[in-house]
C-alpha cells in the first residue's frame, strides 16, 4: 500500500493542511481543497479515494 506515487501538489496540500491542523488554523476551504485533489488523483489513477486518503495521511503525518 505504500507504493503510491503522489503528485507534488497533492503532497504539498496535505502537508500544509497537516501543519494547519496542528496549529489549530485549518480552514474549511483548505480542507475542501485537499479532499478535492485526493478525489481527482484517485479518479485519475483508478484508485479508491478512501485508500488514497489513508495512504497519503500516513505518508505525511508519519513522515520522518
C-alpha positions in Angstrom: 0.0 0.0 0.0 3.0 2.3 0.3 3.8 2.2 -3.5 1.8 5.3 -4.3 3.5 8.0 -6.4 1.6 11.1 -5.2 1.9 14.2 -7.3 3.9 17.0 -5.6 0.9 19.4 -5.5 -1.1 16.8 -3.5 1.7 16.2 -1.1 2.1 19.9 -0.5 -1.7 20.4 0.0 -1.7 17.6 2.6 1.5 18.9 4.3 0.0 22.4 4.6 -3.3 21.0 5.9 -1.5 18.9 8.5 0.6 21.9 9.7 -2.6 24.0 9.9 -4.4 21.2 11.9 -1.5 21.1 14.3 -1.6 24.9 14.7 -5.4 24.9 15.0 -5.8 27.1 11.9 -7.1 24.7 9.3 -9.9 26.3 7.3 -12.9 24.7 5.5 -11.5 26.0 2.2 -8.2 24.3 2.9 -9.7 21.0 3.8 -12.0 21.1 0.8 -9.1 21.7 -1.5 -7.2 18.7 -0.1 -10.3 16.5 -0.4 -10.9 17.7 -4.0 -7.4 16.9 -5.0 -7.5 13.5 -3.3 -10.7 12.7 -5.2 -9.2 13.9 -8.5 -6.0 11.9 -8.0 -7.9 8.8 -7.1 -10.1 9.1 -10.2 -7.0 9.8 -12.5 -5.2 6.7 -11.1 -8.3 4.5 -11.0 -7.9 4.0 -7.2 -10.3 4.0 -4.3 -10.4 7.5 -2.8 -10.5 6.3 0.8 -7.4 4.2 0.3 -5.6 7.1 -1.3 -6.5 9.3 1.6 -5.4 6.8 4.2 -2.0 6.2 2.5 -1.5 9.9 1.9 -2.2 10.8 5.5 0.1 8.0 6.7 2.9 9.2 4.4 2.6 12.9 5.5 1.5 12.6 9.2 4.1 9.9 10.0 7.0 11.1 7.8 10.3 11.1 9.5 
